[in-house]
Amino acid sequence: MPKEKVVRCYHTVSGYCPKCHKVVESRAPEQPPAPAGVDLPQSQLGLGALVTAGLLRVQYRLPFRAITQLLRDLSGLTISSGSIARSMQKLSKWLEGTYERIRVLIRASPVVYADETGWRINGKKTAGCGRPLQVIMPCTMPIQAAGAR
């Protein structure tokens, strides 16, 4: 994440397409294009702040208020907890395909390792599962269903 914040304002339009059943968002002419082959989610946060917020939420399991405070303390970025939550929803939707590809690789692997240490998320006990260099956290399915042998 950059040490100082850079604020840019883009005026865009969004709406719901009744034919394809998707929310469609425009890009301002002066808005930099997404890298080739990458469909980045539209967000109030830049990519660095978005990834940092995602890491703080998923890896470190911080609440949204703590994330907003850390972003403010580290970079001077002031954003609401609701904006962080909305950005995390967009990020998770954007990463769904990657998550599914990793799940397929794990299920097809001849060896799967399970971390049965466990932790609680929203009051429910869960555990991680994966194979070397590929991990799904948390594993919401029973360990046996993930292909552990």
C-alpha positions in Angstrom: 0.0 0.0 0.0 1.4 3.4 -0.8 2.6 5.6 2.1 0.5 8.5 0.9 -3.0 8.5 -0.5 -3.8 9.6 -4.0 -7.4 10.7 -4.5 -9.0 10.7 -7.9 -12.7 11.3 -8.7 -14.2 9.6 -11.6 -17.8 10.2 -12.6 -19.3 7.0 -13.9 -22.8 5.5 -14.4 -24.0 2.1 -13.3 -27.3 0.2 -13.8 -28.9 -3.2 -14.1 -29.2 -4.9 -17.5 -32.5 -6.8 -17.7 -31.2 -8.9 -20.6 -28.0 -10.3 -19.1 -29.1 -9.8 -15.4 -25.9 -8.1 -14.4 -25.0 -4.7 -12.9 -23.1 -2.8 -15.6 -20.7 0.0 -14.7 -19.1 2.5 -17.0 -15.5 3.7 -17.0 -14.7 7.4 -17.2 -12.6 8.4 -20.3 -9.7 9.6 -18.0 -9.9 6.5 -15.9 -6.9 4.2 -16.5 -7.9 0.9 -18.2 -7.7 -2.4 -16.5 -4.7 -4.5 -17.5 -5.3 -6.8 -20.5 -7.2 -9.9 -19.6 -8.1 -8.7 -16.1 -11.6 -7.8 -15.2 -11.0 -5.6 -12.1 -14.0 -4.8 -9.8 -15.1 -1.2 -9.8 -14.3 0.1 -6.3 -13.9 3.2 -4.3 -10.5 1.8 -3.3 -7.5 1.5 -5.5 -6.0 -1.9 -6.1 -3.4 -1.6 -3.4 -5.8 -0.6 -0.7 -8.4 -3.2 -1.9 -5.8 -6.0 -1.6 -4.6 -4.7 1.8 -8.2 -4.6 3.1 -8.8 -8.1 1.8 -5.7 -9.4 3.5 -6.6 -7.7 6.8 -10.1 -9.2 6.6 -9.4 -12.7 5.5 -5.9 -13.6 6.6 -5.9 -11.6 9.9 -9.7 -11.8 10.4 -10.0 -8.1 11.5 -13.4 -6.5 11.8 -14.3 -3.8 9.3 -13.9 -1.0 11.9 -10.3 -2.1 12.7 -9.5 -2.2 8.9 -10.8 1.3 8.5 -8.7 2.5 11.4 -5.6 0.8 10.1 -6.0 2.3 6.6 -6.5 5.7 8.2 -3.4 5.3 10.5 -1.1 3.8 7.8 -2.0 6.0 4.8 -4.4 8.7 5.8 -7.2 7.0 3.8 -10.5 7.7 5.3 -13.3 5.3 4.3 -16.3 3.9 6.1 -16.8 0.3 7.3 -19.7 0.0 4.9 -17.4 0.8 1.9 -14.9 -1.8 3.1 -17.7 -4.4 3.4 -19.0 -3.5 -0.1 -15.5 -3.7 -1.5 -14.9 -7.1 0.1 -18.2 -8.4 -1.5 -17.0 -7.2 -4.9 -13.5 -8.7 -4.3 -14.9 -12.1 -3.3 -17.2 -12.2 -6.4 -14.2 -11.3 -8.6 -12.1 -14.1 -7.1 -14.9 -16.8 -7.3 -13.4 -18.3 -10.5 -9.9 -18.5 -8.9 -11.3 -20.1 -5.8 -13.1 -22.8 -7.8 -10.0 -23.5 -9.9 -8.0 -24.1 -6.7 -10.8 -26.4 -5.4 -10.7 -28.5 -8.5 -6.9 -28.7 -8.3 -7.1 -29.8 -4.7 -9.7 -32.4 -5.4 -7.7 -33.8 -8.3 -4.5 -34.0 -6.2 -3.2 -37.4 -5.2 -2.3 -36.0 -1.8 -4.2 -33.5 0.3 -3.1 -32.1 3.6 -5.6 -31.0 6.2 -5.0 -28.4 8.9 -7.3 -29.6 11.6 -6.2 -27.0 14.1 -9.5 -25.1 13.5 -10.7 -21.7 14.4 -14.1 -20.0 14.6 -15.6 -17.8 11.9 -19.0 -16.2 12.8 -19.3 -18.6 15.7 -18.8 -21.8 13.6 -15.8 -24.0 14.0 -13.9 -24.5 10.7 -10.5 -25.8 9.5 -8.3 -25.2 6.5 -7.5 -27.8 3.8 -5.3 -27.8 0.8 -2.1 -29.2 -0.8 1.4 -27.7 -1.0 1.3 -24.2 -2.5 -2.5 -24.3 -2.8 -4.7 -23.6 0.2 -8.3 -22.9 0.6 -9.1 -21.1 3.8 -11.6 -21.8 5.3 -12.7 -25.1 4.1 -16.4 -25.0 4.5 -16.9 -28.7 3.5 -16.1 -31.7 5.6 -12.4 -32.7 5.3 -13.3 -36.1 3.8 -15.4 -34.4 1.0 -12.3 -32.3 0.1 -10.6 -35.5 -1.0 -8.3 -36.0 2.0 -6.9 -39.5 2.1 
